[in-house]
Amino acid sequence: MRDFSWKYFTLTGDVESFMLYKEMDQMGALEQGVAQAGEHDDFAMMELEDSSS
């Protein structure tokens, strides 16, 4: 969907399709940040488990 909205914007210059592209881009960045934060939490838990042994 993100690629489609960018392609549509480049072909037509439609501002709403650009706004959709930016919104999708921000949502993707947020999801990626959440996934990375989850990975970091898992690593911290592994360190805690190792140190308590």
C-alpha beads as a LAMMPS data file, in Angstrom:
LAMMPS data file: protein, C-alpha beads

53 atoms
52 bonds

1 atom types
1 bond types

-500.0 500.0 xlo xhi
-500.0 500.0 ylo yhi
-500.0 500.0 zlo zhi

Masses

1 110.0

Atoms # bond

1 1 1 0.000 0.000 0.000
2 1 1 2.850 2.353 0.862
3 1 1 4.547 1.750 -2.482
4 1 1 1.272 2.193 -4.324
5 1 1 0.533 5.519 -2.660
6 1 1 4.038 6.784 -3.522
7 1 1 3.721 5.639 -7.147
8 1 1 0.284 7.250 -7.430
9 1 1 1.640 10.492 -5.966
10 1 1 4.578 10.579 -8.393
11 1 1 2.265 10.013 -11.344
12 1 1 -0.527 12.397 -10.346
13 1 1 0.860 14.833 -7.769
14 1 1 -2.155 14.081 -5.568
15 1 1 -1.459 15.511 -2.111
16 1 1 -3.766 13.054 -0.337
17 1 1 -1.798 10.107 -1.693
18 1 1 1.393 11.730 -0.381
19 1 1 -0.213 12.176 3.043
20 1 1 -1.226 8.490 2.975
21 1 1 2.346 7.554 2.068
22 1 1 3.742 9.587 4.982
23 1 1 1.214 8.074 7.404
24 1 1 2.071 4.550 6.289
25 1 1 5.782 5.353 6.586
26 1 1 5.334 6.614 10.162
27 1 1 3.305 3.560 11.122
28 1 1 6.038 1.308 9.740
29 1 1 8.675 3.165 11.732
30 1 1 6.608 2.851 14.911
31 1 1 6.104 -0.882 14.381
32 1 1 9.804 -1.345 13.760
33 1 1 10.633 0.611 16.928
34 1 1 8.264 -1.516 18.990
35 1 1 9.780 -4.705 17.579
36 1 1 13.293 -3.500 18.370
37 1 1 12.258 -2.514 21.893
38 1 1 10.818 -6.003 22.383
39 1 1 14.084 -7.570 21.268
40 1 1 15.992 -5.373 23.693
41 1 1 13.725 -6.433 26.568
42 1 1 14.266 -10.105 25.728
43 1 1 18.038 -9.601 25.782
44 1 1 17.848 -7.850 29.167
45 1 1 15.789 -10.726 30.581
46 1 1 18.375 -13.242 29.353
47 1 1 21.132 -11.280 31.104
48 1 1 19.134 -11.281 34.344
49 1 1 18.543 -15.014 34.129
50 1 1 22.238 -15.695 33.527
51 1 1 23.389 -13.547 36.439
52 1 1 21.000 -15.193 38.920
53 1 1 22.360 -18.694 38.254

Bonds

1 1 1 2
2 1 2 3
3 1 3 4
4 1 4 5
5 1 5 6
6 1 6 7
7 1 7 8
8 1 8 9
9 1 9 10
10 1 10 11
11 1 11 12
12 1 12 13
13 1 13 14
14 1 14 15
15 1 15 16
16 1 16 17
17 1 17 18
18 1 18 19
19 1 19 20
20 1 20 21
21 1 21 22
22 1 22 23
23 1 23 24
24 1 24 25
25 1 25 26
26 1 26 27
27 1 27 28
28 1 28 29
29 1 29 30
30 1 30 31
31 1 31 32
32 1 32 33
33 1 33 34
34 1 34 35
35 1 35 36
36 1 36 37
37 1 37 38
38 1 38 39
39 1 39 40
40 1 40 41
41 1 41 42
42 1 42 43
43 1 43 44
44 1 44 45
45 1 45 46
46 1 46 47
47 1 47 48
48 1 48 49
49 1 49 50
50 1 50 51
51 1 51 52
52 1 52 53
